[in-house]
């Protein structure tokens, strides 16, 4: 079996995948799903636009693709550098969004959250809530029920769980180097993960932490399998991608039910259930088309990458913006107001610009050293 390698452009650098605009569009879709709660747009928005988690699930698949190619291109045998780069990339924007949210909650009195949010143990637990180690850190801090201040951090925590799996694969790759036969490969691990997903989501559903993470696994497997196939893995990897897509679509429709069987029993063919299927598959089609795209205007590709840098800050900072709207407009008017959408979007984008600008100057040089290569811009 040929060893997959990331595709390269004519100059020998890893090829750029034009996912940037899609990533930011997904972040904005999540923002819109929160904005419908405080804006009259909720009265007119199509039902599909209320499914912010659908955009998150597509981002999981996209992450599986991008991270797999990054591992192939930059991090073979360097699990520590991979994890360090991910922490440098994701933690500072989260800490910034958390500080902004705390300031707004203190100024407003925080009526939108359980009053337990302001306990110092809970605040410290929130600074660690981006990592899957929260069961341990919460217990050490004496926090029995953490109140998430940036509520959507759960998705980033799932991302980090995926990163740990990739880091383990990179570490194993280094240990197995030089051996005549490998015990495991990406395809067998993918099928095993899907089997565990089916077992915990449909067979014996539970509310444990492992079941929580496994319910989202098919989205990542779709991206990983697509990236491996695109980078020279055997054709059988397409079967894995197809099976993962079917399970991922079913999970997207069932969410937030903890049991897939409960969703199957209650399912009815109406717009409330069809819209997430249509939205998810449409976004996944865009993802697939961009993943196999070749070429393009260098200027457009540079712009696309620039757009993509705003996706993560926008995703995080919409929660502080939502607190701001609830504190000012909702407290004053007591009902959705036409200005609320603007008051959510503008501060979110402005603060995202601050994060992106600061990251370019302070964090990108460190990330380049960890990668040992500059990211392609086209």
C-alpha positions in Angstrom: 0.0 0.0 0.0 1.5 3.4 -1.0 2.1 5.7 1.9 -0.2 8.8 1.6 1.5 12.1 1.2 0.0 15.6 1.1 -0.3 17.1 -2.5 2.2 19.7 -3.5 2.0 22.7 -5.8 4.5 23.5 -8.6 6.8 25.3 -6.1 7.1 22.2 -4.0 5.0 23.6 -1.1 1.9 21.8 0.1 -1.1 22.7 -2.0 -3.7 25.1 -0.6 -7.3 24.0 -0.2 -9.7 26.9 -0.7 -11.8 26.2 2.4 -11.4 29.7 4.0 -14.7 31.3 2.8 -16.6 28.1 3.6 -15.2 28.1 7.2 -16.2 31.7 7.8 -19.6 31.1 6.2 -20.1 28.2 8.7 -19.2 30.5 11.6 -21.6 33.1 10.4 -24.3 30.5 10.1 -23.8 29.6 13.8 -23.9 33.3 14.6 -27.2 33.6 12.7 -28.6 30.7 14.6 -28.0 32.6 17.8 -29.2 35.9 16.3 -32.6 34.6 15.5 -33.2 34.3 19.2 -32.9 38.1 19.7 -33.8 39.5 16.3 -37.1 39.6 14.3 -35.2 37.7 11.6 -36.3 34.6 13.6 -39.8 35.2 12.3 -38.8 35.0 8.7 -35.6 32.8 8.7 -36.0 29.4 6.9 -36.0 26.6 9.4 -32.6 25.3 8.3 -31.0 28.6 9.4 -31.9 27.7 13.0 -29.6 24.7 12.9 -26.3 26.2 13.9 -25.0 22.8 15.1 -25.3 21.6 11.4 -22.6 24.1 10.5 -20.5 22.9 13.4 -20.8 19.3 12.2 -19.6 20.3 8.7 -16.7 22.1 10.3 -15.8 18.8 12.0 -15.6 17.1 8.7 -13.6 20.0 7.2 -11.3 19.8 10.2 -10.8 16.1 9.7 -9.7 16.8 6.1 -7.4 19.8 6.9 -5.8 18.3 10.0 -5.1 15.0 8.2 -3.3 16.8 5.3 -1.4 19.0 7.8 -0.3 15.9 9.6 0.9 14.4 6.4 2.7 17.5 5.2 4.3 18.9 8.4 4.1 16.7 11.4 5.1 13.1 10.6 6.7 11.7 13.8 6.2 15.1 15.6 3.2 14.6 17.8 4.4 17.2 20.3 4.8 19.9 17.7 1.4 19.2 16.3 -0.3 19.5 19.7 1.7 22.6 20.5 0.7 24.3 17.3 -3.0 23.5 17.9 -2.8 25.0 21.4 -1.1 28.1 20.1 -3.7 28.4 17.4 -6.9 27.8 19.4 -6.3 28.8 23.1 -5.4 32.5 22.9 -8.6 33.5 20.9 -10.6 31.5 23.4 -9.0 33.2 26.4 -9.7 36.5 24.8 -13.3 35.7 24.1 -13.7 34.4 27.7 -12.2 37.6 29.2 -14.5 39.8 27.0 -17.5 37.6 28.1 -16.6 37.9 31.8 -16.3 41.7 31.6 -19.7 42.0 30.0 -21.3 39.6 32.5 -19.8 41.6 35.4 -21.0 44.9 33.9 -24.5 43.6 33.3 -24.9 41.5 36.4 -24.9 38.3 34.4 -28.7 37.6 34.4 -28.3 35.3 31.4 -26.4 32.6 33.3 -26.7 30.6 36.5 -25.3 32.8 39.3 -22.7 30.1 40.0 -20.8 31.3 36.9 -19.1 34.0 39.0 -17.5 31.6 41.5 -13.7 31.8 41.2 -13.5 28.0 40.8 -15.9 28.1 38.0 -14.1 30.9 36.3 -10.8 29.0 36.4 -12.5 25.9 35.2 -13.7 27.9 32.2 -10.2 28.8 31.3 -9.5 25.1 31.1 -12.8 24.1 29.4 -11.3 24.1 26.0 -9.5 20.8 26.7 -11.1 17.3 27.0 -9.4 17.0 30.4 -12.3 18.9 32.0 -13.4 15.9 34.1 -10.1 15.9 35.9 -9.6 19.7 36.1 -13.2 20.3 37.3 -12.8 17.7 40.0 -9.5 19.1 41.1 -11.1 22.6 41.3 -14.1 21.3 43.3 -16.5 22.2 40.5 -19.4 19.7 40.4 -21.4 21.3 37.6 -19.4 23.8 35.5 -21.3 26.8 34.0 -19.8 27.4 30.6 -19.4 31.2 30.1 -18.6 30.7 26.4 -21.3 28.1 25.9 -20.3 26.9 22.4 -16.8 25.8 23.6 -18.1 22.2 23.7 -17.4 22.0 19.9 -13.8 23.1 20.4 -13.4 20.6 23.1 -14.5 17.9 20.7 -11.9 19.3 18.2 -9.2 18.8 20.8 -10.3 15.2 21.4 -9.8 14.7 17.7 -6.3 16.3 17.9 -5.3 13.9 20.6 -6.3 11.0 18.4 -4.2 12.5 15.5 -1.3 13.0 17.9 -1.5 9.4 19.0 -1.4 8.3 15.3 1.6 10.5 14.7 3.4 9.0 17.8 2.6 5.5 16.6 3.8 6.4 13.1 7.2 7.3 14.6 7.3 4.1 16.7 6.3 1.9 13.8 8.8 3.5 11.3 11.1 0.9 10.0 8.9 -2.1 10.9 8.1 -4.5 8.1 4.4 -4.6 8.9 2.2 -2.2 10.7 -0.5 -3.4 13.1 -3.0 -0.7 12.4 -3.7 1.9 9.7 -6.1 4.8 9.2 -8.7 2.6 7.4 -9.0 0.0 10.2 -9.1 2.7 12.9 -11.8 4.5 10.9 -14.0 1.4 10.7 -13.4 0.7 14.4 -14.5 4.2 15.3 -17.6 4.0 13.2 -18.5 0.6 14.9 -18.1 2.2 18.3 -20.3 5.1 17.2 -23.0 2.7 16.1 -22.7 0.7 19.4 -23.0 3.8 21.6 -25.4 5.9 19.6 -27.8 3.2 18.4 -27.1 0.0 20.3 -26.6 0.9 23.9 -27.0 4.7 24.1 -25.6 6.4 27.1 -24.8 9.8 28.5 -21.2 9.1 29.4 -18.3 11.2 28.1 -17.1 8.6 25.7 -20.5 8.3 24.2 -20.7 12.1 23.9 -17.5 12.3 21.9 -18.2 9.2 19.8 -21.5 10.6 18.6 -19.6 13.2 16.6 -16.9 10.8 15.3 -18.5 10.1 11.9 -18.1 13.8 10.8 -14.3 13.6 11.4 -14.0 10.2 9.8 -15.6 11.7 6.6 -12.9 14.3 6.5 -10.0 12.0 7.3 -11.1 9.4 4.8 -11.6 12.0 2.1 -8.2 13.5 2.7 -6.5 10.1 2.7 -8.2 9.1 -0.5 -7.3 12.4 -2.1 -3.7 11.9 -1.1 -3.2 8.4 -2.6 -4.9 6.0 -0.2 -6.5 2.9 -1.7 -9.9 3.1 -3.3 -11.4 1.2 -0.3 -11.0 4.4 1.6 -14.0 5.7 -0.4 -16.2 3.1 1.2 -15.2 4.3 4.6 -16.0 7.9 3.6 -19.4 6.9 2.3 -20.3 4.9 5.4 -19.1 7.7 7.6 -21.2 10.2 5.6 -24.4 8.2 6.1 -23.8 7.9 9.8 -22.8 11.6 10.1 -26.0 12.7 8.3 -28.1 10.5 10.6 -26.4 12.0 13.7 -26.9 15.5 12.4 -30.6 14.9 12.1 -30.9 13.2 15.5 -28.9 15.9 17.4 -29.4 16.8 20.3 -31.1 13.5 21.2 -28.5 11.4 23.1 -30.0 8.3 21.5 -30.2 7.7 17.7 -33.0 5.2 18.2 -35.2 7.8 19.9 -34.8 10.0 16.9 -35.6 7.2 14.5 -38.7 6.3 16.4 -40.0 9.9 16.5 -39.0 10.8 12.9 -41.6 12.2 10.6 -41.1 13.5 7.0 -41.8 17.1 7.6 -39.7 20.3 7.0 -38.5 20.2 10.6 -36.6 17.0 9.9 -35.9 17.4 6.2 -34.2 20.8 6.5 -31.2 19.6 8.5 -30.7 16.8 6.0 -30.8 19.2 3.1 -28.6 21.7 4.8 -26.0 19.2 5.9 -25.7 17.5 2.6 -25.6 20.7 0.6 -22.8 22.0 2.8 -21.0 18.7 2.6 -21.2 18.9 -1.2 -19.6 22.3 -1.2 -16.9 20.9 1.1 -16.2 18.0 -1.2 -16.1 20.2 -4.3 -13.6 22.5 -2.6 -11.5 19.5 -1.4 -10.9 18.3 -4.9 -10.5 21.7 -6.4 -7.4 22.4 -8.4 -5.9 25.8 -9.3 -7.6 29.1 -9.1 -6.5 32.8 -9.2 -3.6 33.4 -6.7 -5.3 36.6 -5.7 -8.6 34.9 -4.9 -6.8 32.0 -3.0 -5.0 34.5 -0.8 -8.2 36.3 -0.1 -9.9 33.0 0.6 -7.3 32.2 3.2 -7.6 35.6 4.7 -11.4 35.1 5.1 -10.8 31.7 6.7 -8.7 33.3 9.5 -11.8 35.0 10.8 -13.8 31.9 11.2 -12.6 30.7 14.6 -12.7 34.2 16.3 -16.1 34.9 14.9 -17.3 31.5 16.2 -16.1 32.3 19.7 -16.8 36.0 20.0 -20.5 35.8 19.0 -21.3 34.7 22.6 -19.9 37.9 24.2 -21.7 39.8 21.4 -24.9 38.0 22.4 -24.4 39.0 26.0 -24.0 42.6 24.9 -27.2 42.5 23.0 -29.1 40.9 25.9 -27.7 43.4 28.3 -28.4 46.5 26.3 -31.3 46.1 23.7 -33.1 43.1 25.2 -33.1 44.6 28.7 -34.5 47.9 27.3 -37.1 46.6 24.8 -37.8 43.2 26.3 -38.4 41.7 22.8 -36.4 41.1 19.6 -35.3 44.3 18.0 -34.3 45.0 14.4 -30.9 46.4 15.5 -30.0 43.3 17.5 -28.6 41.5 14.4 -26.4 44.4 13.5 -25.3 44.7 17.2 -24.2 41.1 17.1 -22.5 41.0 13.8 -20.5 44.3 14.0 -18.8 43.8 17.4 -18.1 40.1 16.6 -16.3 41.0 13.3 -14.5 44.0 14.9 -13.2 41.8 17.8 -12.3 39.0 15.4 -10.2 41.5 13.4 -8.4 42.4 16.6 -7.7 38.7 17.3 -6.5 38.0 13.7 -4.2 41.1 13.7 -2.7 40.2 17.1 -2.2 36.6 16.0 -0.4 37.6 12.9 2.1 39.6 14.9 2.5 37.5 18.0 1.5 33.9 17.3 2.1 33.2 13.6 6.0 33.2 13.9 5.8 30.6 16.7 3.4 28.5 14.7 5.8 28.6 11.7 8.6 27.4 13.8 6.5 24.5 15.1 5.5 23.6 11.5 9.0 24.3 10.1 7.2 25.6 7.0 5.2 28.6 6.0 1.6 27.9 5.0 0.9 28.2 1.3 -1.1 31.2 0.3 -2.1 29.9 -3.1 
